[in-house]
Amino acid sequence: MQQSTKYPVDIIAAFNPVGQIKPLYLRVENESHELITMTIQKILTHKTENYGGLHCIHYYCEITQTGGEPFFGDVYYYIETHKWMIYHHT
């Protein structure tokens, strides 16, 4: 059975002239309270959703940490609260 872990993240993003958001980098705090920076290599899909009653933009991405293997994760931007979360499936 696949488990999903949710983490709040800092995001560096780019915006195009019509206001669409493209996340580029994320930073997450690990169990040792160290900040880990990761690169979003590729956005495979993105769509607007209503997740748990909150409007959000869901990005399914290929992500890498420096020197690490790429992995796939779901990055959510919650529009009303302006918060970013990553869901990592294990």
Beta strands, then each sheet from edge to edge (+ up, - down):
strand 1: 4-8
strand 2: 10-15
strand 3: 21-29
strand 4: 35-51
strand 5: 54-65
strand 6: 71-78
strand 7: 83-89
sheet 1: 1+ 7- 6+ 5- 4+ 3- 2+
end
